[in-house]
């Protein structure tokens, strides 16, 4: 089975996008909580939410939130690549029929 360049390009783009999107969303969420933390009345709530988010990420990273973000990103990238491969194969089967 010969893999076409279009398939490789699609797989690379999908896995890269699927890897980067959760990392970006988590980063934006932490940045938003940090910005909200500058408001005096809700600073404690924002700090607590950021702390809980970092604890959640530490669960996936064996105690390190940064590793947790990478694990979540790698998992989403793998799932995106698998879905793209499935969709490509399904498209090939429907086109041949």
C-alpha positions as MATLAB code, in Angstrom:
seq = 'XXXXXXXXXXXXXXXXXXXXXXXXXXXXXXXXXXXXXXXXXXXXXXXXXXXXXXXXXXXXXXXXXXXXXXXXXXXXXXXXXXXXXXXXXXXXXXXXX';
ca = [
       0.000    0.000    0.000;
       1.603    3.199   -1.196;
       0.933    6.296    0.905;
       0.208    9.361   -1.148;
       1.867   12.708   -0.412;
      -1.587   14.220    0.153;
      -2.256   11.685    2.907;
       1.090   12.348    4.600;
       0.542   16.114    4.399;
      -2.980   15.778    5.791;
      -1.812   13.486    8.584;
       1.013   15.857    9.539;
      -1.242   18.918    9.506;
      -3.985   17.198   11.503;
      -1.672   15.796   14.152;
       0.147   19.136   14.528;
      -3.103   21.071   14.830;
      -4.562   18.501   17.236;
      -1.413   18.716   19.365;
      -1.253   22.513   19.441;
      -4.915   23.302   20.063;
      -5.265   21.877   23.615;
      -1.935   23.410   24.630;
      -3.090   26.774   23.315;
      -6.467   26.492   25.061;
      -4.889   25.594   28.394;
      -2.403   28.457   28.025;
      -5.178   30.909   27.193;
      -7.208   29.698   30.169;
      -4.259   30.197   32.521;
      -3.587   33.640   31.010;
      -7.235   34.614   31.425;
      -7.220   33.456   35.047;
      -4.050   35.453   35.625;
      -5.645   38.558   34.090;
      -8.829   38.079   36.110;
      -6.628   37.705   39.185;
      -5.684   41.370   38.865;
      -9.236   42.429   39.727;
      -9.347   42.850   43.526;
     -12.784   41.367   44.220;
     -12.292   38.144   42.261;
      -8.542   37.649   42.747;
      -9.001   34.842   45.279;
     -11.414   32.954   43.016;
      -9.102   33.272   40.005;
      -6.097   32.166   42.041;
      -7.995   29.157   43.366;
      -9.157   28.215   39.856;
      -5.606   28.483   38.473;
      -4.300   26.379   41.352;
      -6.934   23.687   40.720;
      -6.145   23.693   36.986;
      -2.438   23.232   37.705;
      -3.259   20.388   40.121;
      -5.392   18.768   37.423;
      -2.541   19.032   34.924;
      -0.090   17.646   37.499;
      -2.173   14.455   37.677;
      -1.432   13.744   34.023;
       2.219   14.777   34.304;
       3.266   12.712   37.333;
       3.356   15.811   39.514;
       4.530   18.322   36.893;
       1.858   20.524   35.263;
       4.028   21.186   32.188;
       4.388   17.459   31.548;
       0.631   17.151   32.008;
       0.040   19.708   29.262;
       2.405   17.795   26.976;
       0.693   14.474   27.718;
      -2.710   15.957   26.929;
      -1.327   17.525   23.737;
       0.327   14.306   22.593;
      -2.822   12.319   23.288;
      -4.978   14.749   21.328;
      -2.432   14.722   18.493;
      -2.519   10.925   18.354;
      -6.314   10.856   18.376;
      -6.421   13.472   15.610;
      -3.982   11.462   13.488;
      -5.959    8.262   14.016;
      -9.188   10.002   13.066;
      -7.590   11.458    9.945;
      -6.251    8.047    8.925;
      -9.701    6.524    9.469;
     -11.396    9.265    7.436;
      -8.865    8.871    4.614;
      -9.349    5.089    4.532;
     -13.116    5.461    4.656;
     -13.008    7.957    1.791;
     -10.885    5.541   -0.263;
     -13.322    2.684    0.334;
     -16.362    4.782   -0.587;
     -14.665    6.099   -3.713;
     -13.729    2.573   -4.888;
     -17.280    1.277   -4.463;
];
